[in-house]
Protein backbone atom coordinates (compact mmCIF):
# COMPACT_ATOMS: atom_id res chain seq x y z
CA UNK A 1 0.00 0.00 0.00
CA UNK A 2 1.21 3.55 -0.72
CA UNK A 3 1.06 4.56 2.96
CA UNK A 4 3.80 2.21 4.20
CA UNK A 5 6.90 4.35 3.37
CA UNK A 6 5.29 7.44 4.83
CA UNK A 7 4.10 5.56 7.91
CA UNK A 8 7.61 4.29 8.56
CA UNK A 9 8.95 7.84 8.21
CA UNK A 10 6.37 9.18 10.64
CA UNK A 11 7.11 6.46 13.19
CA UNK A 12 10.87 7.08 12.96
CA UNK A 13 10.29 10.83 13.27
CA UNK A 14 8.07 10.37 16.33
CA UNK A 15 10.54 8.02 17.99
CA UNK A 16 13.42 10.43 17.39
CA UNK A 17 11.34 13.40 18.49
CA UNK A 18 10.31 11.83 21.78
CA UNK A 19 13.79 10.49 22.53
CA UNK A 20 15.36 13.95 22.23
CA UNK A 21 13.51 15.20 25.26
CA UNK A 22 11.11 17.38 23.29
CA UNK A 23 8.71 17.10 26.21
CA UNK A 24 9.96 17.92 29.67
CA UNK A 25 7.98 18.56 32.81
CA UNK A 26 4.33 17.99 33.50
CA UNK A 27 2.84 20.61 31.19
CA UNK A 28 1.78 19.41 27.73
CA UNK A 29 3.25 21.15 24.73
CA UNK A 30 0.98 22.18 21.91
CA UNK A 31 2.25 23.11 18.47
CA UNK A 32 1.48 23.21 14.80
CA UNK A 33 1.31 20.12 12.64
CA UNK A 34 4.55 19.41 10.80
CA UNK A 35 4.71 19.00 7.03
CA UNK A 36 5.04 15.25 7.63
CA UNK A 37 1.86 15.29 9.76
CA UNK A 38 -0.04 17.24 7.12
CA UNK A 39 1.10 14.92 4.33
CA UNK A 40 0.33 11.79 6.35
CA UNK A 41 -3.18 13.03 7.19
CA UNK A 42 -3.73 13.94 3.55
CA UNK A 43 -2.76 10.42 2.53
CA UNK A 44 -5.06 8.96 5.18
CA UNK A 45 -7.98 10.99 3.82
CA UNK A 46 -7.15 9.95 0.26
CA UNK A 47 -6.88 6.25 1.12
CA UNK A 48 -10.39 6.31 2.62
CA UNK A 49 -11.67 8.37 -0.31
CA UNK A 50 -10.34 5.71 -2.68
CA UNK A 51 -11.81 2.90 -0.59
CA UNK A 52 -15.29 4.41 -0.41
CA UNK A 53 -15.31 5.29 -4.10
CA UNK A 54 -14.26 1.79 -5.12
CA UNK A 55 -16.30 -0.19 -2.60
CA UNK A 56 -19.34 1.99 -1.97
CA UNK A 57 -19.52 4.16 -5.09
CA UNK A 58 -19.54 7.32 -2.94
CA UNK A 59 -17.03 9.72 -1.45
CA UNK A 60 -16.61 11.91 1.59
CA UNK A 61 -17.71 15.48 0.92
CA UNK A 62 -17.67 17.28 4.28
CA UNK A 63 -21.39 16.78 4.88
CA UNK A 64 -21.58 15.49 8.45
CA UNK A 65 -24.50 13.11 8.07
CA UNK A 66 -23.31 11.60 4.80
CA UNK A 67 -19.69 11.25 5.93
CA UNK A 68 -20.66 9.61 9.23
CA UNK A 69 -22.91 7.23 7.29
CA UNK A 70 -20.00 6.31 5.00
CA UNK A 71 -17.71 5.69 7.98
CA UNK A 72 -20.34 3.41 9.51
CA UNK A 73 -20.76 1.57 6.21
CA UNK A 74 -17.01 0.86 6.13
CA UNK A 75 -17.35 -0.85 9.50
CA UNK A 76 -20.67 -2.57 8.87
CA UNK A 77 -19.50 -4.10 5.59
CA UNK A 78 -16.17 -5.11 7.19
CA UNK A 79 -14.25 -3.04 4.66
CA UNK A 80 -12.30 -1.78 7.66
CA UNK A 81 -11.79 -4.38 10.39
CA UNK A 82 -10.74 -4.10 14.02
CA UNK A 83 -7.18 -5.20 13.17
CA UNK A 84 -6.66 -2.41 10.60
CA UNK A 85 -5.38 0.27 12.95
CA UNK A 86 -4.13 2.65 10.24
CA UNK A 87 -7.46 2.62 8.43
CA UNK A 88 -9.36 3.05 11.70
CA UNK A 89 -7.16 6.02 12.54
CA UNK A 90 -7.78 7.44 9.06
CA UNK A 91 -11.47 7.26 9.91
CA UNK A 92 -10.60 9.34 12.98
CA UNK A 93 -9.12 11.99 10.71
CA UNK A 94 -12.43 12.20 8.85
CA UNK A 95 -14.37 12.53 12.13
CA UNK A 96 -11.85 15.13 13.28
CA UNK A 97 -12.31 17.18 10.12
CA UNK A 98 -16.06 17.17 10.67
CA UNK A 99 -15.69 18.21 14.32
CA UNK A 100 -13.21 20.92 13.40
CA UNK A 101 -15.58 22.35 10.82
CA UNK A 102 -18.62 22.30 13.08
CA UNK A 103 -16.98 23.47 16.32
CA UNK A 104 -14.37 25.93 15.00
CA UNK A 105 -11.50 23.70 16.12
CA UNK A 106 -8.10 23.19 14.51
CA UNK A 107 -5.56 20.38 14.26
CA UNK A 108 -2.49 20.61 16.51
CA UNK A 109 0.25 18.43 17.90
CA UNK A 110 -0.29 17.67 21.57
CA UNK A 111 2.71 16.30 23.39
CA UNK A 112 2.74 15.04 26.95
CA UNK A 113 4.29 12.23 28.96
CA UNK A 114 2.23 9.71 27.01
CA UNK A 115 3.71 10.85 23.71
CA UNK A 116 2.97 12.92 20.64
CA UNK A 117 -0.58 13.01 19.25
CA UNK A 118 -2.52 14.79 16.57
CA UNK A 119 -5.42 16.49 18.32
CA UNK A 120 -8.13 19.06 17.80
CA UNK A 121 -8.00 22.23 19.85
CA UNK A 122 -10.81 24.66 20.46
CA UNK A 123 -9.39 28.10 19.64
CA UNK A 124 -6.55 28.96 22.07
CA UNK A 125 -8.10 27.10 25.00
CA UNK A 126 -7.06 23.99 26.88
CA UNK A 127 -9.98 22.06 25.37
CA UNK A 128 -8.77 19.18 23.20
CA UNK A 129 -10.23 16.19 21.41
CA UNK A 130 -8.25 13.21 20.14
CA UNK A 131 -10.32 11.96 17.21
CA UNK A 132 -7.57 9.88 15.59
CA UNK A 133 -8.18 7.08 18.08
CA UNK A 134 -11.90 7.55 18.77
CA UNK A 135 -12.98 4.74 16.45
CA UNK A 136 -9.78 2.68 16.54
CA UNK A 137 -9.64 2.12 20.28
CA UNK A 138 -13.25 1.08 20.42
CA UNK A 139 -13.12 -1.27 17.44
CA UNK A 140 -9.88 -2.90 18.59
CA UNK A 141 -11.58 -4.10 21.80
CA UNK A 142 -14.82 -5.14 20.12
CA UNK A 143 -16.84 -2.07 21.10
CA UNK A 144 -19.42 -1.53 18.36
CA UNK A 145 -20.57 1.97 19.33
CA UNK A 146 -22.07 3.56 16.20
CA UNK A 147 -19.90 6.19 14.54
CA UNK A 148 -22.64 8.80 14.87
CA UNK A 149 -22.70 8.25 18.65
CA UNK A 150 -18.91 8.60 18.88
CA UNK A 151 -19.13 11.83 16.91
CA UNK A 152 -22.02 13.18 18.99
CA UNK A 153 -20.30 12.46 22.31
CA UNK A 154 -17.14 14.30 21.19
CA UNK A 155 -19.23 17.16 19.80
CA UNK A 156 -21.21 17.52 23.02
CA UNK A 157 -18.07 17.58 25.20
CA UNK A 158 -16.71 20.63 23.38
CA UNK A 159 -20.04 22.29 22.63
CA UNK A 160 -20.82 22.39 26.35
CA UNK A 161 -17.63 24.39 26.93
CA UNK A 162 -18.22 26.99 24.23
CA UNK A 163 -19.36 30.25 25.81
CA UNK A 164 -22.68 31.52 24.47
CA UNK A 165 -22.63 34.48 22.14
CA UNK A 166 -23.85 37.77 23.58
CA UNK A 167 -27.61 38.38 23.34
CA UNK A 168 -28.52 34.72 22.96
ROLUMTI-309611 format. One line per 10 residues: their letters; for each residue y, x, z of C-alpha. Coordinates in Angstrom, 1 decimal. Example, Ala and Ser with C-alpha at 12.3 -4.5 7.8 and 13.67 -1.06 7.14 Angstrom:
# residues 2
AS) -4.5:12.3:7.8; -1.1:13.7:7.1
This chain:
# residues 168
XXXXXXXXXX) 0.0:0.0:0.0; 3.5:1.2:-0.7; 4.6:1.1:3.0; 2.2:3.8:4.2; 4.3:6.9:3.4; 7.4:5.3:4.8; 5.6:4.1:7.9; 4.3:7.6:8.6; 7.8:9.0:8.2; 9.2:6.4:10.6
XXXXXXXXXX) 6.5:7.1:13.2; 7.1:10.9:13.0; 10.8:10.3:13.3; 10.4:8.1:16.3; 8.0:10.5:18.0; 10.4:13.4:17.4; 13.4:11.3:18.5; 11.8:10.3:21.8; 10.5:13.8:22.5; 13.9:15.4:22.2
XXXXXXXXXX) 15.2:13.5:25.3; 17.4:11.1:23.3; 17.1:8.7:26.2; 17.9:10.0:29.7; 18.6:8.0:32.8; 18.0:4.3:33.5; 20.6:2.8:31.2; 19.4:1.8:27.7; 21.2:3.2:24.7; 22.2:1.0:21.9
XXXXXXXXXX) 23.1:2.2:18.5; 23.2:1.5:14.8; 20.1:1.3:12.6; 19.4:4.6:10.8; 19.0:4.7:7.0; 15.2:5.0:7.6; 15.3:1.9:9.8; 17.2:0.0:7.1; 14.9:1.1:4.3; 11.8:0.3:6.3
XXXXXXXXXX) 13.0:-3.2:7.2; 13.9:-3.7:3.5; 10.4:-2.8:2.5; 9.0:-5.1:5.2; 11.0:-8.0:3.8; 9.9:-7.2:0.3; 6.2:-6.9:1.1; 6.3:-10.4:2.6; 8.4:-11.7:-0.3; 5.7:-10.3:-2.7
XXXXXXXXXX) 2.9:-11.8:-0.6; 4.4:-15.3:-0.4; 5.3:-15.3:-4.1; 1.8:-14.3:-5.1; -0.2:-16.3:-2.6; 2.0:-19.3:-2.0; 4.2:-19.5:-5.1; 7.3:-19.5:-2.9; 9.7:-17.0:-1.5; 11.9:-16.6:1.6
XXXXXXXXXX) 15.5:-17.7:0.9; 17.3:-17.7:4.3; 16.8:-21.4:4.9; 15.5:-21.6:8.4; 13.1:-24.5:8.1; 11.6:-23.3:4.8; 11.2:-19.7:5.9; 9.6:-20.7:9.2; 7.2:-22.9:7.3; 6.3:-20.0:5.0
XXXXXXXXXX) 5.7:-17.7:8.0; 3.4:-20.3:9.5; 1.6:-20.8:6.2; 0.9:-17.0:6.1; -0.9:-17.3:9.5; -2.6:-20.7:8.9; -4.1:-19.5:5.6; -5.1:-16.2:7.2; -3.0:-14.3:4.7; -1.8:-12.3:7.7
XXXXXXXXXX) -4.4:-11.8:10.4; -4.1:-10.7:14.0; -5.2:-7.2:13.2; -2.4:-6.7:10.6; 0.3:-5.4:13.0; 2.6:-4.1:10.2; 2.6:-7.5:8.4; 3.1:-9.4:11.7; 6.0:-7.2:12.5; 7.4:-7.8:9.1
XXXXXXXXXX) 7.3:-11.5:9.9; 9.3:-10.6:13.0; 12.0:-9.1:10.7; 12.2:-12.4:8.8; 12.5:-14.4:12.1; 15.1:-11.9:13.3; 17.2:-12.3:10.1; 17.2:-16.1:10.7; 18.2:-15.7:14.3; 20.9:-13.2:13.4
XXXXXXXXXX) 22.4:-15.6:10.8; 22.3:-18.6:13.1; 23.5:-17.0:16.3; 25.9:-14.4:15.0; 23.7:-11.5:16.1; 23.2:-8.1:14.5; 20.4:-5.6:14.3; 20.6:-2.5:16.5; 18.4:0.2:17.9; 17.7:-0.3:21.6
XXXXXXXXXX) 16.3:2.7:23.4; 15.0:2.7:26.9; 12.2:4.3:29.0; 9.7:2.2:27.0; 10.8:3.7:23.7; 12.9:3.0:20.6; 13.0:-0.6:19.3; 14.8:-2.5:16.6; 16.5:-5.4:18.3; 19.1:-8.1:17.8
XXXXXXXXXX) 22.2:-8.0:19.8; 24.7:-10.8:20.5; 28.1:-9.4:19.6; 29.0:-6.6:22.1; 27.1:-8.1:25.0; 24.0:-7.1:26.9; 22.1:-10.0:25.4; 19.2:-8.8:23.2; 16.2:-10.2:21.4; 13.2:-8.2:20.1
XXXXXXXXXX) 12.0:-10.3:17.2; 9.9:-7.6:15.6; 7.1:-8.2:18.1; 7.5:-11.9:18.8; 4.7:-13.0:16.5; 2.7:-9.8:16.5; 2.1:-9.6:20.3; 1.1:-13.3:20.4; -1.3:-13.1:17.4; -2.9:-9.9:18.6
XXXXXXXXXX) -4.1:-11.6:21.8; -5.1:-14.8:20.1; -2.1:-16.8:21.1; -1.5:-19.4:18.4; 2.0:-20.6:19.3; 3.6:-22.1:16.2; 6.2:-19.9:14.5; 8.8:-22.6:14.9; 8.3:-22.7:18.7; 8.6:-18.9:18.9
XXXXXXXXXX) 11.8:-19.1:16.9; 13.2:-22.0:19.0; 12.5:-20.3:22.3; 14.3:-17.1:21.2; 17.2:-19.2:19.8; 17.5:-21.2:23.0; 17.6:-18.1:25.2; 20.6:-16.7:23.4; 22.3:-20.0:22.6; 22.4:-20.8:26.4
XXXXXXXX) 24.4:-17.6:26.9; 27.0:-18.2:24.2; 30.2:-19.4:25.8; 31.5:-22.7:24.5; 34.5:-22.6:22.1; 37.8:-23.9:23.6; 38.4:-27.6:23.3; 34.7:-28.5:23.0
